[in-house]
Structures are given as C-alpha cells and as structure tokens.
C-alpha cells in the first residue's frame, strides 16, 4: 500500500511469503513524491514490524525505480541505519518519473541526457557502497521487454556502469495470473505483456519481443537472443523472477476509502485494505506462490543473499517445478566438485569436462494442487567472443541447445552427467527445463531451439499448465 497502484500491508505479504516457503523477499515500492516525502519512512516501520513477525524471513527494503528513458528497475539495500536515506536520496536525484526524464525515443531531444543520467545513477549507488554508507546495494532491470523501451545499448550501459551493482534483469515478470482463462479478458497475456511498439520503443526489436514465452520475457526465453548476446561477451548478467504482488488473483481484499483531505501525495500510502469476501480484479500471485528465485548461499543472512545474487548462484522456477537444482562443471582429471552457477572454470583447449546436473523433483503438490513433473532438461551452450562492437546487438549466433535429457517419470534426487569438450574458444552453458506441456520451435528457429517455450493464445494462458525452470550460466574460459 506504499505504491500508488497496490493495496496490501507488508504484514499480509510477509505472511503469504512465509506460507509459501520464502526465506527472503524484497519490498519495492514505486517511486513517487509521496513515497519519497512520507512513504519510505512509514514503510520502513512496517518492514521492521514484518521482520519481527517473521524472524525466519529476510525482508529487504527497496524501490521500484523509474529508469530515466527506460523501464522500471529493482533497487534494494542491505539493512542498516542509512537504508531509507539512501533510497529516498536516490529517488529524488535519479528517478526518471520524478525528474521528468522519461523520453527515450530514437533521436529525441532529451534521450541522450536521460540515458546518461541512468548510468550516473548506478555509478552513484556504487559509490555509496564503496564508501560504506550502506553495506550493500543491488540493481535489477524489471520486465525489460514489456514495452520494448530497454534498448540493448542501455542494458549494456547499465551493466558496465557498475557490474557489481547492476547485476542482471528479471527473466520472468510478475502478473503471471494475467491470462488465466476467464479472468481478465480475451486479449490478456501472462505477465501483462499486452503492448505494441511505441515511439519510445527501441525500433530494432521484432514484434514477438513484446510477448512472454512460458511466462518468461523474450530476452531470456529466446535461445541466442538478447540475454545470450550479453553472456557471449563473457560477463555474468543474472536473471531473477518475482511476484510483483500488486493485486492477487481471486483475492477478496480491496483498497480502503480515503479520509477527507488525504491522498497518496500527502500521505505516501494508500488506506489500509478491507476484505469484501468477493473476488477482486488482479493478475498477480502471492510472494512464492508461483514464482521463485533460488539463491545459493554459504550462510544465512541479508548480505549472504546479496553475495549469492552478485555471484550468480541463481536458478528460477515457476509453479514449484523443482525442489532442488545443483549444477557443476569440472575437468574430468580433477577430483573436486568443480564450479557452479555464475562461476568460471579455467581449462586448456581440448580438455574433457563433465556437466553434472543434480535434480531434486517436486515432492509435494504446489499451491494449485498439482504435483509438478519435470519432463526435460536442456543444455544451452554459447561461444564467448568478448565485448561487441555494436552495442545494440541482440543476437548470439553461436548459441543453441546442444543437449536435451528426457527425464519424464524420474523422481527423487538424481544426477545427469553430460560430457563437454573445450574447443578453441571460451564458452558458457546454462540450463532450462519444463513440464513438457507446451513446447515448440524457438524464436530463432528449430535448428537453434527445437522445443522451447511458445506464446499462449491471448486470454488462454493458465500458468500452472506451462511451467519452466532456468539457470544462470557457468563460464568456461579456454586458454
């Protein structure tokens, strides 16, 4: 209720996260003058209460930043005495909506200034971490292709401004319930990706970029596409998923009424929600109900989660498709466990390697009452060629699905061992898999991706019947 378009208390959201098994979550409210002036401080008090009520959960305070000339973005900090001050200072100095720095159109009079201001914003956050004003801060681009206004050169610019801060993007958006049949209308699409190119959109994106694929953003779902083109430069760029819990599907709560003389701008919050006992409009799921970001940590704590995210030890799933995933790449002549997601293995040309994928299948029904069953695991391999000369490149022509393992009917914990060979060039591997209910040729053709995710028909996208997992890459540096 500290966002102008939401309605829940933090206690409600934290309790839901606990119910669905979340260990950590981030509250990110939209930038607004009301939020900067009043809401952030009020929000912090409620976050402290939610932390006390849910001592097993790590609850971060963050901000949904309007990137100058571009889309929304998650910014969040490690808890500490300056977390609210950093967020509100950042909001006032660098938010595109608050400053009026929204134009990102090709050739627009203010586009270059606005894009440069976004880079300065990320550099400013990096400086706050470097000086110790906050212990840590991270940034992730939200729903990058929803409007087509995050151009490839902007995303590379944000990454390069401070790669230890701007660590990645949302691989799958929230609003995953948007296209449940009969819920919102005949034109609805998972993730609310229901837009067409505008004057603000980068003109190089194809029409299919504005859809989701198995609930995932086109940038992530396209093998050999935008995400792969960034990974092929040899730099880690992580993916995450979130619930974006504004208004929950089939939920019965509504926004309360404003007292006389009050509004969002002069209070920084919406009135407390009230229960109607009648389902209200919504597209989202509760935190952890459908979308989950799994982070590998070495200990329990806020900074450990942020360190795991920064290191890229991340995989995602929808619909509670898996209970566990462990990925290792090692040289066959080594006796150790090798390197895991986000890591780098240094090898010599011609060395034999093994990719070990340990899967733990779902052991209980998900919140929809379905026992998820993984049907296949895909290995995607891409050649690393270094920084691109064209900062707007969005294709990685040497990336494709190189191996598919049929795991239909396999349950419990099992390990797949896939042989790899180091060729002349460095490369990376990443993983993907699904319940096998909706597959087809990928956006760049069957020779690259023979059975990838496909768009659903408008208004007919039951998310529980098309669930996927994705992992971050492991890099193999060849010398």
Phi, psi and omega in degrees: 000004174265004167253145184294343186243019182241194180202351190264154170281159178293329178296320177298314183292319180294321178296320177295318177301320178295319180300323183263014168087019180285137172269333183212153178202159181236127173266116182236109181265147178300141172297138175197158175298320178298323178292313181296321185280323187228315194295321186299318180291318177296318178302318182299320178297321179289326175296318177301320178293317179296323176297318180292324181285338184229070188296343179275352181259144171262113186245112181268150169260135181215197185211140169264098185281136169273103182295130175307129178071008188212202188275194175279164184206140175274128173234127176212157187238162168288144178302144180173177186294341186247012186296317180290317181298317179299314184295318182286323175298316178298315181302314183289326187271336191227002183280129183297322181290315182294326181273347188077021180264059187261339186291125175229019183292150179299122180079004179298148185299329184252001187300313182298317178298315183294317178297320178294326180292326176297319177296317178299324180299314181292322176296323177296317177299318179300322180293324179295325176288318183298321182277353179085011178297323167232153181291325181197156177206141180226155181225138178220132179287132180265148178024067193297328183253011181303317180249354182071022185257000171265098182286158176303321182290328176293315181297320176294322179296318177296314179302312185287339179298323179190084185297341176281349180251306178273090193263352182167207186211166175286114179285329177224132182282174169283205180053038182288346177269007189298331186248021172303127186307130178083000187273309188240339181140170189287344183258006188285146182229142176306135181084000187057037174273076189238033188247164174241161178302143178235181177297338180274347183284148174289125190289350183277355180278137176286166183301325183289350179291343185269008179247167170257158184231108188060029181085356183259148177300144180306324182300325180270320188286338182276110175294125185083012182262210190299312180300314180296326180295331177281319177296326181293350173281350177094007180249140177292135172217108191278162171241152176222174170219155178211174184270334181050052194283084174272306184215118191274139179301135176065008180285154186252004180272149175227164176296140175287175181271147179285133167296156182304131176085357182255148173207179184296322184294328182258003175235332182079010180204159173273159174299153178303142179289157178232148182273132180255346187065012178233131180305137181251161179299145178183161180233351194255167171249159175297155178306124178082352181292322181232314185258135180219137172250117182262129183238130176277122181236158178261347174202171182268128178162164182299309183291333177292320177296316180295323177294320178296320176297314181297323180285346179084016179280072193221136165220158186235150168213158175246147174066020181058044185299324181232153169272331182198154177213127175232129185235131179222141170238128181218156172285141183298333182276354179269155180255350180282185183275348181086198182250154184247192185306134181085349186271177181230131175249128180261123185223171174257154178307133177089353181293146177271135183231163173230131171264115180254121182242110180259117183252135168246115185289161178297132184253357181212161180293149178277179183299343175276350182091011179260136170274106184297143178229118177286133182259328185204157172235125180254137173256122180250127183238136179226143177280139177265122183244356181091180183305140181278151175280330178260106184291350176259012176296137178231012178239146173238089190295344180261017179252133177198169173287122183252348181200139174231130179250120176280117182243020180306129177085352180279135182227170182078207179253127181216158183239128173264134179241113185247121179287141176229154175232134176282119178270213181284335189240151174296157183206177173222158172231144174221164187239155178206152175195169183207178175282356175077012184273337180217104181220153176190182180299139180290172185300331181258014172109157184292334179293334179266319184215094188286337184213058181272185177289150181230155177294151174268164175293140179307134179079002184223063183231069177295112187293333182289346181256017179201079187246144186224157165238151175224146174242158168292167181277163162245131180265142175238111181267119185258132177230000000 
